[in-house]
């Protein structure tokens, strides 16, 4: 009998917690969640680097239009395109975040370029970013500095 009461109580408490979290998310207009990501570790002599992350969007389509960080003079949105069998970087004005979808900034595709690093980044350092979207919403995220993943290292910036 006691087990049934404990299970019932736990069930109701779980529902209350879930409803509370959903209510806070609505009140805070939270519709974007960072899943994973990293800033590419580079030798100290290199004045720029790239950052990658995955962002889940639980609302309408919007666009990532601006990114800032205190560790670099400028952050640009970039993509890689192939022209005459050569991979080249191109700056973008914005990157689409699909409605109820996922934005993947990754090696070999869309990514952030941190240009004019204020000082060299240390391995495992936590780098803060402020993402600004087309609807005016901002999201603060933190990405660790890590070595590039070996499986994607065949993509080079030219």
Sine and cosine of phi, psi and omega as CSV:
sin_phi,cos_phi,sin_psi,cos_psi,sin_omega,cos_omega
0.00,0.00,-0.69,0.72,-0.02,-1.00
-0.89,0.47,-0.61,0.79,0.00,-1.00
-0.88,0.47,-0.64,0.77,0.02,-1.00
-0.90,0.43,-0.62,0.78,0.01,-1.00
-0.93,0.37,-0.68,0.73,0.02,-1.00
-0.89,0.46,-0.70,0.71,0.01,-1.00
-0.88,0.47,-0.68,0.73,0.00,-1.00
-0.90,0.44,-0.70,0.71,0.02,-1.00
-0.89,0.45,-0.70,0.71,0.01,-1.00
-0.88,0.48,-0.66,0.75,0.01,-1.00
-0.87,0.49,-0.73,0.68,-0.02,-1.00
-0.93,0.38,-0.64,0.77,0.04,-1.00
-0.89,0.45,-0.65,0.76,0.03,-1.00
-0.88,0.48,-0.68,0.73,0.01,-1.00
-0.90,0.43,-0.66,0.76,0.02,-1.00
-0.89,0.45,-0.68,0.73,0.00,-1.00
-0.90,0.44,-0.70,0.71,0.02,-1.00
-0.88,0.47,-0.69,0.72,0.03,-1.00
-0.90,0.44,-0.63,0.77,0.02,-1.00
-0.89,0.45,-0.71,0.70,0.01,-1.00
-0.88,0.47,-0.69,0.72,0.02,-1.00
-0.89,0.46,-0.64,0.77,0.01,-1.00
-0.90,0.44,-0.70,0.71,0.02,-1.00
-0.89,0.46,-0.63,0.78,0.01,-1.00
-0.89,0.45,-0.67,0.74,0.02,-1.00
-0.91,0.42,-0.71,0.71,-0.01,-1.00
-0.89,0.46,-0.59,0.81,-0.05,-1.00
-1.00,0.03,-0.02,1.00,-0.03,-1.00
0.84,0.55,0.63,0.78,0.01,-1.00
-1.00,0.09,0.92,-0.38,0.04,-1.00
-0.72,-0.70,0.13,0.99,0.00,-1.00
-0.79,-0.62,0.75,-0.67,-0.02,-1.00
-0.71,-0.70,0.82,-0.57,0.06,-1.00
-0.97,0.24,0.74,-0.67,-0.01,-1.00
-0.99,-0.13,-0.78,0.62,-0.06,-1.00
-0.45,-0.89,0.09,-1.00,0.07,-1.00
0.42,-0.91,0.14,-0.99,0.03,-1.00
-0.27,-0.96,0.30,-0.95,0.15,-0.99
-0.97,-0.24,0.73,-0.68,-0.06,-1.00
-0.94,0.33,0.81,-0.59,0.08,-1.00
-0.95,0.32,0.72,-0.69,0.00,-1.00
-0.76,-0.65,0.34,-0.94,0.09,-1.00
-0.87,0.49,0.50,-0.86,-0.05,-1.00
-0.83,0.56,-0.42,0.91,-0.04,-1.00
-0.98,0.18,-0.19,0.98,-0.03,-1.00
-1.00,0.03,0.84,-0.54,-0.12,-0.99
-1.00,0.08,0.05,1.00,0.02,-1.00
-0.59,-0.81,0.26,-0.96,0.04,-1.00
-0.41,-0.91,0.02,-1.00,-0.01,-1.00
-0.87,-0.49,0.40,-0.92,0.07,-1.00
-0.74,-0.67,0.55,-0.84,-0.06,-1.00
-0.69,-0.73,0.56,-0.83,0.10,-1.00
-0.27,-0.96,0.23,-0.97,0.08,-1.00
-0.90,-0.45,0.71,-0.71,-0.07,-1.00
-0.75,-0.66,0.84,-0.54,0.05,-1.00
-1.00,-0.05,0.71,-0.70,0.00,-1.00
-0.90,-0.44,0.87,-0.49,-0.02,-1.00
-0.97,-0.23,0.37,0.93,0.01,-1.00
-0.67,-0.75,-0.45,-0.89,-0.05,-1.00
-0.92,0.39,0.33,-0.94,0.08,-1.00
-0.85,0.52,0.65,-0.76,0.13,-0.99
-0.51,-0.86,0.00,-1.00,-0.08,-1.00
-0.78,-0.62,0.70,-0.71,0.16,-0.99
-0.97,0.24,0.88,-0.48,-0.12,-0.99
-0.89,-0.46,-0.29,0.96,-0.01,-1.00
-0.39,-0.92,0.58,-0.81,0.05,-1.00
-0.66,-0.75,0.65,-0.76,0.07,-1.00
-0.71,-0.70,0.40,-0.92,0.06,-1.00
-0.45,-0.89,0.56,-0.83,0.03,-1.00
-0.96,0.26,-0.13,0.99,-0.06,-1.00
-1.00,0.00,-0.11,0.99,-0.02,-1.00
-0.64,-0.77,0.46,-0.89,0.03,-1.00
-0.92,0.39,-0.53,0.85,-0.07,-1.00
-0.49,-0.87,0.55,-0.83,0.15,-0.99
-0.84,-0.54,0.81,-0.59,0.02,-1.00
-0.90,-0.43,0.53,-0.85,0.12,-0.99
-1.00,0.05,0.77,-0.64,-0.06,-1.00
-0.72,-0.69,0.35,-0.94,0.18,-0.98
-0.68,-0.73,0.23,-0.97,0.08,-1.00
-0.93,-0.37,0.71,-0.71,0.06,-1.00
-0.78,-0.63,0.49,-0.87,0.03,-1.00
-0.98,-0.21,0.82,-0.58,0.06,-1.00
-0.75,-0.66,0.86,-0.51,-0.01,-1.00
0.80,0.60,0.72,0.70,0.01,-1.00
0.90,0.45,0.35,0.94,0.07,-1.00
-0.85,-0.52,0.77,-0.64,0.03,-1.00
-0.99,0.11,0.80,-0.60,-0.01,-1.00
-0.79,-0.62,0.50,-0.86,0.08,-1.00
-1.00,0.04,0.62,-0.78,0.10,-1.00
-0.73,-0.68,0.70,-0.72,0.05,-1.00
-0.97,0.22,0.63,-0.78,0.05,-1.00
-0.92,-0.38,0.49,-0.87,0.09,-1.00
-0.99,0.14,-0.50,0.87,0.02,-1.00
-0.33,-0.94,0.30,-0.96,0.03,-1.00
-0.78,-0.63,0.78,-0.63,-0.03,-1.00
-0.93,0.38,0.71,-0.70,0.14,-0.99
-0.93,-0.38,0.96,-0.26,-0.14,-0.99
-0.89,0.46,0.50,-0.86,0.07,-1.00
-0.86,0.50,0.77,-0.64,-0.02,-1.00
0.73,0.69,0.65,0.76,-0.04,-1.00
-0.73,-0.68,-0.30,-0.95,-0.09,-1.00
-0.78,-0.62,0.72,-0.69,0.16,-0.99
-0.99,-0.13,0.83,-0.56,0.03,-1.00
-0.89,-0.46,0.94,-0.33,0.16,-0.99
-1.00,-0.07,0.86,-0.52,-0.14,-0.99
-0.54,-0.84,0.28,-0.96,0.07,-1.00
-0.88,0.47,0.73,-0.68,-0.01,-1.00
1.00,0.03,0.09,1.00,-0.01,-1.00
-0.50,-0.87,-0.54,-0.84,0.05,-1.00
-0.89,0.46,0.61,-0.79,-0.03,-1.00
-0.29,-0.96,0.12,-0.99,0.11,-0.99
-0.98,-0.19,0.62,-0.78,0.13,-0.99
-0.93,-0.38,0.85,-0.53,0.08,-1.00
-1.00,-0.06,0.93,-0.37,-0.11,-0.99
-0.94,-0.35,0.73,-0.69,-0.01,-1.00
0.96,0.29,0.85,0.52,0.03,-1.00
-0.84,0.54,0.71,-0.70,0.00,-1.00
-0.91,0.42,-0.63,0.78,0.10,-0.99
-0.42,-0.91,0.32,-0.95,-0.01,-1.00
-0.85,0.53,0.58,-0.82,0.02,-1.00
-1.00,-0.01,0.62,-0.78,0.01,-1.00
-1.00,-0.05,0.57,-0.83,0.09,-1.00
-0.82,0.58,0.72,-0.69,-0.02,-1.00
0.96,0.29,0.02,1.00,0.09,-1.00
-0.88,0.48,0.58,-0.82,0.04,-1.00
-1.00,-0.09,0.84,-0.55,-0.05,-1.00
-0.94,-0.34,0.87,-0.50,0.03,-1.00
-0.99,0.11,0.59,-0.81,0.06,-1.00
-0.73,-0.69,0.53,-0.85,0.20,-0.98
-0.90,-0.44,0.88,-0.48,0.02,-1.00
-0.99,-0.13,0.72,-0.69,0.04,-1.00
-0.87,-0.49,0.72,-0.69,-0.08,-1.00
-0.93,-0.37,0.24,-0.97,-0.08,-1.00
-0.87,0.50,-0.40,0.92,0.02,-1.00
-1.00,0.00,0.11,0.99,0.00,-1.00
1.00,0.01,-0.19,0.98,0.01,-1.00
-0.91,0.41,0.60,-0.80,0.08,-1.00
-0.86,-0.52,0.53,-0.85,0.03,-1.00
-0.70,-0.72,0.80,-0.60,0.07,-1.00
-1.00,-0.08,0.77,-0.64,0.04,-1.00
-0.75,-0.67,0.30,-0.95,0.06,-1.00
-0.77,-0.64,0.76,-0.65,0.01,-1.00
-0.84,-0.54,0.67,-0.74,0.05,-1.00
-0.99,0.16,0.47,-0.88,0.10,-0.99
-1.00,0.10,0.83,-0.56,-0.04,-1.00
-0.65,-0.76,0.33,-0.94,0.12,-0.99
-0.94,0.34,0.51,-0.86,0.01,-1.00
-0.88,0.48,0.55,-0.83,0.02,-1.00
-0.95,0.32,0.76,-0.65,-0.11,-0.99
-0.86,0.51,-0.56,0.83,-0.09,-1.00
-0.92,0.40,-0.33,0.95,-0.03,-1.00
-0.91,-0.42,0.20,0.98,-0.09,-1.00
-0.96,0.28,-0.13,0.99,0.03,-1.00
-0.96,0.28,-0.16,0.99,0.07,-1.00
-1.00,0.01,0.81,-0.59,-0.02,-1.00
-0.86,-0.51,0.51,-0.86,0.09,-1.00
-1.00,0.04,0.73,-0.68,0.00,-1.00
-0.86,-0.51,0.00,0.00,0.00,0.00
